[in-house]
Amino acid sequence: MTFSTGDLLLILPELLIITAACLVLVLDPVLRPSDKDGLVWLSLATLAVCMGLTASQMGIREAIFSGLVVIDTYAIFWKLLFYFITGLTILLSYSYLKEERLYFGEYYGFILLSLSGMMVMVSAADLLTMYLGTELMSLSLYVMTGLKRAEPRSLEAAAKYFVLGAFSSGILLYGISLLYGATGSTRLPAIAEAIAGHGFADPLLAFSTVLLAVGFGFKLAVVPFHMWTPDVYQGAPTSVTAYMAVAAKAASFGAFLRVFVEGLGGLKADWSAIFLLLCLATLVLGNVVALVQTNIKRMLAYSSIAHAGYALIGVVSAGRIEDSSGIASVLLYMALYTFMTFGAFAIVAMLRKGGIEGEEIEDFTGLAKRHPLAALLMLVFMVSLAGIPPTAGFIGKLYVFRSAVEAGIPWLAAIALVFAVISAYYYLRIVMVMYMRDPVAGSSPIPQFVMSPTLSIVLTCAVAGVVIFGIYPNPLVELAMQAVSTLK
């Protein structure tokens, strides 16, 4: 491998993020507790600088480090989204960790390390490079999941996440090795050239593609590879859960789409059928099981699974049409999903019941009377998750459903629409509990909503995205279309 100074300049955002992460980890043990807030502002300042640097690269396409990494508009789209999510996570965590009495400065270092892994994932033009990025993201998330060291539930969640994550990584790596055996390369352009004219008639190629689909299926939390999601989402600190539900899922979709579109595009007729089955199973299980949940974090976990199913509609459509509208609908869906899901988890994170976090749906009883603004914001997020206009959730579903119709599979859009109607029940149940029930007399303690300046910023950004992009999504739609146009 050879590289130049120009190559290093193109990955300057990644280098800055990793440098900031190392600084946080080094400074944390030597700083006084009263000075550790500086780690938060260091992290946010680094994100701001990197966002400007990455935005300045818009419109270029450069293969660097001997073709191992590619900088293009597709990668830039995802990186800008990751910066935004990470910034919201840090702001949410600043107040959340204090409420939970979790004074771990290294937490912000692990957030930045996971972010750097996500950035590598979406820029990788080589399967091994992508795998290294995936592991960097995953290892950081394993640690963050077990942050509540005094709670057995958090430690159990971290252990489950680690074991199943390692299992999925092994499957992914095995698929990569078999694909190398079938094509003689791990570079996506070389793989695409080697499989041109081939199909699943080659058993080795077929098996490796299936293994890659399984490996990514674990990362995306699609059925039947979803089993880790509810327990991990419930046991992890809520700020970490929000980050996993939004950023980790977006990064997995970003890497997944690049591998299957750029590397395995010649097999799209075959992998489209695989993802059709996964899509249907995910829509059914995610929405049906969410109906019976009483813990809101588990409900949102199954909701996250269901939303992965909606996003897969765009992937299935992409395998049946020549234009890029199907892939663009996935990018748009994940960007819009960020606002409504992160906003919902932010509300959950600051609901207190006798000094501890309130996670049961019943803890929202009568919230409209105790804190009308929090209830109103939760109403907006639940309506958007249900896909009711004029919110961002409606726009996201509209575009993936339209991609299915254009691909000649309107029946898939019809099935998804049925389950979208079903999902309205468990989302609007939260609204009913907040607005139509009063707390039981004599119940103690009464849940309260704890507000803070940083949480106000998070909720303002989230609700603004839900409302603005629900009414005027054109800028985001155009950016998504521009991003997928660079995939080859």
C-alpha positions in Angstrom: 0.0 0.0 0.0 1.2 3.5 -0.9 -0.1 6.8 0.2 0.7 10.5 -0.1 0.2 13.7 2.0 -2.9 14.3 -0.1 -4.4 11.0 1.2 -3.8 12.1 4.8 -5.5 15.4 4.2 -8.5 13.7 2.8 -8.9 11.6 6.0 -8.1 14.6 8.2 -11.6 14.4 9.9 -11.0 10.8 10.9 -7.5 11.7 12.2 -8.9 14.6 14.3 -11.7 12.4 15.8 -9.2 9.7 16.8 -6.8 12.3 18.2 -9.6 13.9 20.3 -10.7 10.5 21.5 -7.1 9.7 22.7 -6.8 13.1 24.3 -10.1 12.5 26.3 -8.8 9.1 27.4 -5.5 10.5 28.5 -6.8 13.6 30.2 -9.6 11.9 32.1 -7.5 10.3 34.8 -5.5 13.5 35.5 -8.2 16.1 35.5 -10.1 17.1 38.7 -13.8 16.2 38.7 -14.7 19.9 38.4 -12.6 20.2 35.2 -14.0 17.2 33.4 -16.7 19.2 31.7 -13.9 20.4 29.4 -13.9 16.9 27.8 -17.4 17.5 26.7 -16.6 20.8 25.0 -13.4 19.4 23.5 -15.5 16.6 21.9 -18.1 19.1 20.6 -15.5 21.4 19.2 -13.8 18.6 17.4 -17.1 17.5 15.9 -17.8 21.1 14.7 -14.3 21.3 13.0 -14.7 17.9 11.4 -18.2 18.8 10.1 -16.8 21.9 8.3 -13.9 19.9 6.9 -16.2 17.1 5.7 -18.7 19.5 4.1 -15.9 21.1 2.2 -15.2 17.8 0.5 -18.7 17.6 -1.0 -18.7 16.7 -4.7 -15.4 14.9 -4.9 -14.6 11.3 -5.5 -11.1 10.1 -4.6 -9.8 6.6 -4.1 -6.9 6.8 -1.6 -4.5 4.5 0.2 -4.2 2.3 -2.9 -7.9 2.0 -3.2 -8.7 0.9 0.3 -10.7 4.0 1.1 -12.9 6.2 -1.1 -14.0 9.8 -0.3 -17.2 10.6 -2.1 -20.5 12.3 -1.6 -22.1 9.0 -0.4 -19.6 8.7 2.5 -19.9 12.5 3.2 -23.7 12.2 3.5 -23.3 9.5 6.2 -20.4 11.3 8.0 -22.4 14.5 8.3 -25.3 12.5 9.8 -22.9 10.8 12.2 -21.5 14.1 13.4 -25.0 15.4 14.0 -26.1 12.3 15.9 -22.8 12.2 18.0 -23.2 15.9 18.9 -26.8 15.3 20.1 -25.6 12.2 22.0 -22.9 14.2 23.8 -25.3 16.9 24.8 -27.9 14.4 26.0 -25.2 12.5 27.9 -23.9 15.6 29.7 -27.1 16.0 31.7 -28.1 12.3 31.7 -24.8 11.0 33.2 -25.1 13.6 36.0 -28.7 12.5 36.8 -27.5 8.9 36.8 -24.4 9.8 38.8 -22.1 8.2 36.2 -19.0 10.3 36.3 -17.0 8.6 33.6 -15.0 11.0 31.4 -13.8 8.2 29.2 -17.4 7.8 28.0 -16.8 10.7 25.6 -13.6 9.1 24.3 -15.5 5.9 23.5 -18.2 7.8 21.7 -15.5 9.4 19.5 -13.8 6.1 18.9 -17.1 4.5 17.8 -17.7 7.5 15.5 -14.3 7.0 13.9 -15.2 3.4 13.2 -18.4 4.5 11.6 -16.6 6.9 9.4 -14.2 4.2 8.2 -17.1 1.8 7.6 -18.9 4.1 5.1 -15.6 5.2 3.3 -14.2 1.7 3.0 -13.7 0.4 -0.6 -12.2 -2.8 0.7 -14.0 -5.5 2.8 -11.2 -5.8 5.3 -11.1 -2.0 5.8 -14.8 -2.1 6.3 -14.5 -4.9 8.8 -11.9 -3.0 10.9 -14.2 0.0 11.0 -17.1 -2.2 12.1 -15.0 -3.7 14.9 -13.8 -0.3 16.1 -17.4 0.8 16.3 -18.7 -2.4 18.0 -15.9 -2.7 20.6 -16.6 0.9 21.8 -20.3 0.2 22.0 -19.8 -3.0 24.1 -18.0 -0.9 26.7 -20.6 1.9 26.7 -23.4 -0.6 27.1 -22.0 -1.8 30.4 -21.5 1.7 31.7 -23.9 1.2 34.7 -21.4 -1.1 36.4 -23.5 -1.4 39.6 -26.6 -2.7 37.7 -26.6 -6.4 36.8 -29.0 -5.6 33.9 -26.5 -3.3 32.3 -23.6 -5.8 32.7 -25.9 -8.6 31.3 -26.7 -6.4 28.3 -23.0 -5.7 27.6 -22.2 -9.5 27.9 -25.0 -10.4 25.5 -24.1 -7.7 23.1 -20.4 -8.7 23.1 -21.1 -12.5 22.6 -23.6 -12.1 19.8 -21.7 -9.2 18.3 -18.5 -11.4 18.2 -20.6 -14.2 16.7 -21.9 -11.9 13.9 -18.4 -10.5 13.3 -17.1 -14.1 12.8 -19.8 -14.8 10.3 -19.1 -11.6 8.5 -15.4 -12.3 8.4 -16.0 -15.9 7.2 -18.2 -14.5 4.4 -15.4 -12.1 3.4 -12.9 -14.9 3.3 -15.1 -17.0 1.0 -15.8 -14.1 -1.2 -12.1 -13.6 -1.5 -11.8 -17.2 -2.5 -14.5 -16.8 -5.2 -13.2 -13.5 -6.6 -9.5 -13.3 -5.7 -9.9 -9.8 -4.1 -11.4 -7.9 -1.2 -11.6 -4.6 -3.1 -15.1 -3.8 -4.0 -14.4 -2.7 -7.6 -12.4 -5.9 -8.2 -15.1 -8.0 -6.8 -17.7 -6.3 -9.0 -15.5 -7.0 -12.0 -14.9 -10.7 -11.0 -18.6 -11.5 -10.6 -19.8 -9.8 -13.8 -21.9 -12.4 -15.7 -22.0 -14.8 -12.7 -24.8 -15.6 -10.4 -25.7 -17.9 -7.6 -24.8 -20.8 -9.9 -21.4 -20.5 -8.3 -21.9 -22.2 -4.9 -19.0 -20.4 -3.3 -20.2 -17.0 -4.4 -23.8 -17.8 -3.3 -22.7 -19.0 0.2 -20.4 -16.0 0.7 -23.2 -13.6 -0.2 -25.5 -15.3 2.2 -23.0 -15.1 5.0 -22.4 -11.4 4.3 -26.2 -10.9 4.5 -26.3 -12.7 7.8 -23.4 -10.7 9.3 -24.9 -7.4 8.3 -28.3 -8.7 9.4 -27.0 -8.8 13.0 -25.7 -5.3 12.8 -28.9 -4.0 11.3 -31.0 -6.0 13.8 -33.3 -7.5 11.2 -35.3 -10.7 11.9 -34.2 -13.4 12.6 -30.9 -11.8 13.7 -32.5 -9.3 16.1 -32.4 -11.3 19.4 -29.8 -9.1 21.0 -31.7 -5.9 20.5 -34.4 -5.7 23.2 -32.2 -6.8 26.1 -29.3 -4.5 25.0 -31.6 -1.5 24.5 -33.2 -2.0 27.9 -30.0 -2.7 29.8 -27.8 0.0 28.3 -27.9 3.6 29.6 -30.6 5.4 27.6 -28.1 7.8 26.0 -26.2 4.9 24.7 -29.3 3.2 23.6 -30.3 6.3 21.6 -26.8 6.3 20.0 -27.0 2.6 19.1 -30.5 2.8 17.7 -29.6 5.7 15.4 -25.9 6.0 14.7 -24.9 2.4 14.8 -27.9 1.4 12.6 -27.1 4.2 10.2 -23.5 3.2 9.9 -24.4 -0.4 9.4 -26.8 0.5 6.6 -24.1 2.8 5.0 -21.5 0.0 4.9 -24.1 -2.6 3.9 -25.3 -0.6 0.9 -21.8 0.1 -0.3 -20.8 -3.6 -0.2 -24.0 -4.9 -1.9 -24.4 -2.1 -4.5 -20.7 -1.5 -5.4 -19.3 -4.9 -4.8 -22.1 -7.3 -5.3 -24.3 -5.2 -7.7 -24.0 -7.9 -10.3 -25.9 -10.3 -8.0 -28.7 -7.8 -7.1 -31.4 -10.0 -8.6 -30.3 -12.8 -6.2 -29.7 -10.7 -3.0 -32.9 -8.8 -3.6 -34.9 -12.0 -3.1 -33.0 -12.7 0.2 -33.7 -9.3 1.6 -37.3 -9.5 0.5 -37.8 -12.4 2.9 -35.8 -10.6 5.7 -37.9 -7.5 5.1 -41.2 -9.3 5.5 -40.1 -11.2 8.6 -38.8 -8.0 10.2 -42.0 -6.0 9.5 -44.1 -8.8 11.0 -42.2 -9.5 14.1 -41.0 -6.0 14.9 -44.5 -4.5 14.8 -46.4 -7.4 16.4 -44.1 -8.0 19.4 -44.0 -4.2 20.0 -47.7 -4.3 20.7 -47.4 -6.3 24.0 -44.4 -4.4 25.5 -44.8 -2.6 28.8 -41.2 -1.2 29.0 -40.8 1.7 26.7 -37.2 1.0 25.9 -38.1 -2.5 24.8 -41.0 -1.1 22.8 -38.7 1.3 21.0 -36.3 -1.6 20.5 -38.9 -3.6 18.6 -39.9 -0.4 16.9 -36.3 0.0 15.7 -36.4 -3.5 14.3 -39.6 -2.7 12.4 -38.1 0.5 11.0 -35.1 -1.6 9.7 -37.8 -3.6 7.8 -39.2 -0.4 6.3 -35.7 0.7 5.2 -35.1 -2.8 3.6 -38.0 -2.0 1.3 -35.7 0.4 -0.5 -33.0 -2.2 -0.6 -35.3 -4.8 -2.2 -36.5 -2.1 -4.7 -32.9 -1.3 -5.6 -32.4 -4.9 -6.7 -35.3 -4.7 -9.2 -34.8 -1.3 -10.9 -31.8 0.3 -12.6 -32.1 3.8 -11.2 -30.9 4.8 -7.7 -34.3 5.9 -6.2 -34.5 2.8 -4.0 -31.1 3.4 -2.4 -31.8 7.1 -2.0 -35.0 6.2 -0.2 -33.0 4.3 2.4 -30.6 7.2 3.0 -33.5 9.5 3.3 -35.4 7.2 5.7 -32.4 6.7 8.0 -31.8 10.5 8.1 -35.4 11.2 9.0 -35.5 8.3 11.4 -32.7 10.0 13.4 -34.8 12.9 14.5 -37.8 11.1 15.7 -36.1 8.2 17.4 -33.4 10.3 19.1 -36.1 12.7 20.3 -38.1 9.8 21.8 -35.1 8.4 23.7 -34.2 11.9 24.9 -37.6 12.2 26.6 -37.2 8.7 28.1 -33.7 9.6 29.4 -34.9 12.5 31.5 -38.0 10.9 33.0 -37.3 10.4 36.7 -39.2 8.2 39.2 -38.1 8.8 42.7 -34.6 9.7 41.5 -34.2 6.8 39.2 -35.0 6.5 35.5 -38.6 5.8 34.6 -38.8 3.2 31.8 -42.2 1.7 32.1 -45.0 3.0 29.8 -47.1 3.5 32.9 -44.5 6.0 34.1 -45.8 8.4 31.4 -49.3 8.4 33.0 -50.6 12.0 33.3 -47.3 13.5 31.9 -49.4 16.1 30.0 -50.6 17.6 33.3 -47.2 17.5 35.1 -45.1 18.6 32.2 -47.2 19.7 29.1 -44.2 20.6 27.0 -42.5 17.2 27.4 -45.8 15.5 26.6 -46.3 17.6 23.5 -42.8 16.8 22.3 -43.3 13.0 22.9 -46.6 13.3 21.0 -44.8 14.8 18.0 -42.2 12.0 18.1 -44.7 9.2 18.4 -46.9 10.6 15.6 -43.8 10.8 13.4 -42.7 7.2 14.2 -46.2 6.1 13.3 -45.8 7.8 9.9 -48.7 10.2 10.3 -48.4 13.4 8.1 -47.2 16.1 8.2 -44.1 14.7 10.0 -40.7 13.4 8.9 -41.8 9.8 9.5 -44.6 10.1 6.9 -42.1 11.4 4.3 -39.7 8.6 5.0 -42.3 5.9 4.6 -43.7 7.7 1.5 -40.4 7.4 -0.4 -39.7 3.8 0.5 -43.2 2.8 -0.4 -43.0 4.7 -3.7 -39.7 2.9 -4.5 -41.5 -0.4 -4.1 -44.3 0.7 -6.5 -41.7 1.9 -9.0 -39.9 -1.4 -8.7 -43.1 -3.3 -9.6 -43.8 -4.7 -6.2 -46.7 -2.6 -5.0 -47.9 -5.6 -2.9 -44.9 -5.1 -0.6 -45.8 -1.5 -0.1 -49.3 -2.5 0.7 -48.2 -5.1 3.3 -45.8 -2.5 4.9 -48.7 0.0 5.0 -50.8 -2.5 6.9 -48.1 -2.9 9.5 -47.6 0.9 9.6 -51.3 1.1 10.7 -50.7 -1.6 13.3 -47.7 0.3 14.6 -49.9 3.3 15.2 -51.5 1.4 18.1 -48.4 1.1 20.2 -47.2 4.6 19.4 -50.5 6.3 20.2 -50.9 4.2 23.3 -48.1 6.4 24.8 -50.1 9.5 23.8 -53.2 8.1 25.4 -51.4 7.3 28.6 -49.9 10.8 28.7 -53.1 12.7 27.9 -56.1 10.6 28.9 -55.0 9.0 32.2 -54.3 10.5 35.6 -51.8 9.0 38.1 -53.3 6.6 40.5 -54.1 8.3 43.8 -51.5 7.5 46.5 -49.0 6.1 44.0 -45.5 6.9 45.0 -43.2 8.1 43.7 -44.8 10.2 41.0 -42.6 10.3 37.8 -41.2 13.8 36.9 -39.5 15.2 33.9 -36.0 16.7 34.6 -35.1 19.4 32.1 -31.7 20.9 31.5 -30.2 23.4 29.0 -28.4 20.7 27.0 -31.5 18.6 26.8 -33.4 21.6 25.6 -31.0 21.9 22.7 -31.3 18.2 21.9 -35.1 18.3 21.9 -35.2 21.5 19.9 -33.1 20.0 17.1 -35.1 16.7 17.1 -38.5 18.3 17.0 -37.3 20.9 14.4 -36.1 18.1 12.1 -39.4 16.2 12.5 -41.5 19.2 11.7 -39.4 21.0 9.1 -38.5 17.9 7.0 -42.1 16.7 7.3 -43.2 19.8 5.6 -40.3 20.6 3.3 -38.1 17.5 2.7 -36.6 18.6 -0.6 -33.1 19.6 0.6 -32.6 16.3 2.2 -34.1 14.4 -0.7 -31.8 16.2 -3.1 -28.8 15.5 -0.9 -29.7 11.8 -0.7 -30.0 11.6 -4.5 -26.7 13.3 -5.0 -25.1 10.9 -2.5 -26.2 7.7 -4.2 -25.2 9.0 -7.6 -21.6 8.5 -6.6 -22.0 4.8 -5.9 -20.6 2.7 -8.8 
